[in-house]
């Protein structure tokens, strides 16, 4: 039997999970609109402008179109796995936001409510574990389609994600040496404010090379240009989701934008102070107002990274596949190892 305190805890978590999931889907939905607007501005066009004022209802129109389109499953496809692929991709994309601290704590009456679904002490490992499962959604969908283009796209996606996960993990080891924890909440707490005791608290100033490697790997993990070799139209039609239509295709497309959103949140959390901002202790505001401001600041940082994802897509040409592998194995991994060794030397010197 659950005690009243446990009931309140479960209710809090249910509300928080619903809000995080809803915001993730809303951001993913309007990221499609923002992407088309950014592309239009860069290419001197108007972009979506018919559905609603300024085209703001375009994502709803696109969603309705996908939802009501005819559902087609190829006769030679493996039916169960064909459905499982996009479902797994979407599920893993939505799960990663569970350990991100979206803000500090809200004081409701005499009770403190943390704005984080799960404060686990291995938050970074959890994200890596869930992200590594996400590639199975792509692999299963590509293989189950029984289409050579889909299969090639799935193979490319798997090898690409495995290759860049190594560099990404190694890039974070330097950060973990400095922070001494795998908890995202503790990493944000250590970056409190912006300037403290004569040095910058945000980790991007302490690990600039680690951040740069992590940023490049995030593009590869999200299958974003210039690393979208798994779905490059010029070679593979649509890659791993060539045979998909209706909401199954929508799940694949949505999962990419949810992954972009969560990747942006993780980068802001690990390297840019999360919900912390300069002079937050000197504003003279109440605890709850500081928390709300922190949430807004975090989403501004996330918005900047989302814009950066889109800007890069429409300005940099796609890599060749051999260039992609060469960058991952021969450049990023050695750089990440060098960063780890240099950080280890600095930490050792400071301790002595």
Residue pairs with C-beta under 8 A, 6 or more apart in sequence:
2 10
8 111
12 113
13 117
16 115
16 116
16 117
17 98
17 117
20 97
20 98
20 102
20 117
21 94
21 97
24 93
24 94
24 97
24 258
24 261
24 262
25 94
25 254
25 258
27 257
27 258
27 261
27 302
27 306
28 254
28 257
28 258
28 260
28 261
29 59
29 60
29 63
29 254
29 257
30 59
31 257
31 260
31 261
31 306
31 310
32 58
32 59
32 62
32 253
32 257
33 48
33 55
33 56
33 58
33 59
34 306
34 307
34 310
35 310
35 313
36 47
36 48
36 58
37 47
37 48
37 55
38 307
38 310
38 311
38 314
39 45
39 47
39 310
39 313
39 314
40 46
40 47
40 48
41 47
42 311
42 314
42 315
43 314
47 55
48 55
48 58
49 55
50 58
51 57
51 58
51 60
51 61
52 58
52 60
63 250
66 246
66 247
66 249
66 250
67 246
67 247
67 250
69 245
69 246
70 245
70 246
71 245
71 246
71 247
71 248
72 243
72 245
72 246
73 79
73 82
74 82
74 145
74 146
74 147
74 243
76 146
77 144
77 145
77 146
77 243
78 143
78 144
78 146
81 140
81 141
81 143
81 144
82 141
82 144
82 145
82 243
82 248
83 248
84 137
84 140
84 144
85 137
85 138
85 139
85 140
85 141
85 142
85 144
85 248
86 137
86 141
86 241
86 244
86 248
86 249
86 251
86 252
86 255
87 137
87 251
88 133
88 134
88 136
88 137
88 140
89 134
89 137
89 138
89 141
89 251
89 252
89 255
90 137
90 251
90 252
90 254
90 255
90 258
91 137
92 130
92 131
92 133
92 134
92 137
92 255
93 134
93 254
93 255
93 256
93 258
93 259
93 262
94 258
95 130
96 127
96 130
96 131
96 259
96 262
96 266
97 117
97 262
97 265
98 117
98 118
98 126
99 116
99 117
99 118
99 119
99 120
99 123
99 126
99 127
99 184
100 116
100 184
100 262
100 265
100 266
100 269
101 114
101 115
101 116
101 119
101 184
101 185
101 188
101 269
101 274
101 275
102 115
102 116
102 265
102 275
102 295
102 298
103 115
103 116
103 275
103 291
103 292
103 294
103 295
103 298
104 114
104 115
104 275
104 287
104 290
104 291
104 294
105 112
105 113
105 114
105 115
105 287
105 291
106 112
106 113
106 115
106 288
106 291
107 113
107 287
107 288
114 185
115 291
115 295
116 184
116 185
119 183
119 184
119 185
120 126
120 183
121 181
121 182
121 183
121 186
122 182
122 183
123 182
123 183
123 184
123 185
124 172
124 176
124 182
124 184
124 270
125 182
127 266
128 165
128 168
128 169
131 161
131 165
131 221
131 259
132 161
132 165
134 161
134 255
134 259
135 157
135 158
135 161
135 162
137 255
138 153
138 154
138 157
138 158
138 230
138 240
138 252
139 154
139 157
139 158
139 240
141 150
141 154
141 240
141 241
141 244
141 252
142 150
142 151
142 152
142 153
142 154
142 155
142 157
142 239
142 240
142 241
143 150
143 151
143 154
145 151
145 240
145 242
145 243
145 244
146 243
147 242
147 243
149 236
149 237
149 238
149 239
149 242
150 236
150 239
150 240
150 241
150 242
150 243
152 236
152 239
153 230
153 231
153 236
153 238
153 239
153 240
153 241
153 242
154 230
154 240
156 229
156 230
156 236
156 239
156 321
157 223
157 230
157 239
157 240
159 325
160 220
160 223
160 227
160 229
160 230
160 324
160 328
161 220
161 221
163 220
163 325
163 328
163 329
164 216
164 217
164 220
164 221
164 227
164 328
164 332
165 217
165 221
166 328
166 333
167 213
167 216
167 217
167 328
167 332
167 333
167 335
167 336
168 213
168 214
168 217
168 218
168 221
170 213
170 333
170 336
170 337
170 339
170 340
171 209
171 210
171 211
171 213
171 214
171 217
171 332
171 336
171 339
172 210
172 214
172 270
173 336
173 340
173 343
174 207
174 209
174 210
174 339
174 340
174 342
174 343
174 344
175 187
175 203
175 206
175 207
175 210
175 270
175 271
176 182
177 340
177 343
177 344
177 347
178 203
178 206
178 207
178 343
178 347
179 186
179 187
179 190
179 203
181 187
181 190
184 266
184 269
184 270
184 274
187 203
187 269
187 270
187 274
188 269
188 273
188 274
188 275
188 276
190 201
191 201
191 202
191 203
191 273
191 274
191 276
192 201
192 273
192 276
192 280
193 201
193 273
193 276
193 277
193 278
193 279
193 280
193 281
194 200
194 201
194 202
194 273
194 276
194 277
194 278
194 279
195 201
195 278
199 205
200 206
201 273
201 276
202 271
202 272
202 273
202 276
203 211
203 270
203 271
203 272
203 273
204 211
204 271
204 272
207 271
207 339
207 343
209 335
209 339
210 271
210 336
210 339
210 343
211 267
211 271
213 332
213 335
213 336
213 339
214 267
214 270
214 271
215 267
216 327
216 332
217 332
218 263
218 267
219 225
219 226
219 227
219 309
219 312
220 227
220 324
220 328
221 259
221 263
222 256
222 259
222 260
222 263
222 309
223 230
223 231
223 256
224 256
224 260
224 309
224 312
224 313
225 312
225 313
225 314
225 316
225 318
226 312
226 316
226 317
226 318
226 319
227 318
227 319
227 324
228 318
229 318
229 319
229 321
229 324
230 236
230 239
230 240
231 238
231 239
231 240
231 241
232 239
232 318
234 318
236 242
240 252
241 248
241 249
241 252
241 253
244 252
260 306
260 309
261 302
261 306
263 305
264 301
264 302
264 303
264 304
264 305
264 306
264 309
265 298
265 302
267 305
268 274
268 298
268 301
268 302
268 305
269 298
272 301
274 294
274 298
275 291
275 294
275 295
275 297
275 298
276 294
276 297
277 293
277 294
277 297
280 290
280 293
280 294
283 290
283 293
285 293
319 327
